[in-house]
Amino acid sequence: MDPVTGKEAFVVAEPGGFLDGLADRHVVETAAVLVAVVGAVLEGGQACDGELAAFVRPLHAALEECVGVMAEWDG
């Protein structure tokens, strides 16, 4: 059991540990892919406002996760 959430967990990553580092890397890699996709759409110049607006929530979520990772690094 995860002592923080009370949920069943197979692994509880320690802050700063190997699994925590993998999770951070995953967050950054995911954000990088999203940036590449949005950049390609913007460079194409053919997207309508509705299509561009569809990227707002995913970009916000990726930015929020990256800020959380950076806050841990600064910790």
N, C-alpha and C positions, 0 to 999 in steps of 0.2 A: 504494500500500500504506500502511495505517495503521502508523506506526512503533511504536505502543504495542501493538497487538493482532496485527500481522502479517497482518491480513485485508485483502482488497481493499476499498477505500472510494472512493466517488465524491467525497466531501467529508469532510475532517477538520476539525471545528469547533474553533476556537481558544477556549480558556477566556476568557470575557468577551466573545466576539465575537457577531455578529448571530445566527448559527445556534444558538449556545449559549443565547442569550436566548430564542429561539423555543422551544427544548426546555424551558427552565424554565417558560415561560408555559404550554406544553402540559401539563406535570406539574401545575401549580397549577389549571388549568381542569378537568382530568380529576378531580382530587381534589374540586373544588367540585361537580361533577356528582354524584359518588358521595355526598358529604355531603347533597345535596338529595334523592337517592333514598332514602337510609337515613332521613333525617329524615321524609320522607313516609310511609315504612313504619312508623316509630315512632309518628307522629301518628295513623295509622290504628288502631293498637292491636289489630289482628287477627292479627298474625304470631305463629306458634308459635316455640318455642325453636329448632327446627331451621332455620327460615327466617332467624331473626335470626343464628344461628351461621354461616350461609352468608356473611354480610357481614364476618366477622372477618378472614379472610385478605385480601380486597380492601382493607379499611380499613387494615390493617397495612401493606400494600404502598404504598398512597397516602401514608400518614403517613411511611413510611421515605423515599420519594422526595422529599416536601416538606422533610423534615429535611435531606436531602442538598442540596437547592437552597438552603435557608437557610444551610447551612454554607458554601456557595460564596459567597453574598452577603456573609457575615461575613468571609470569607477574608482 
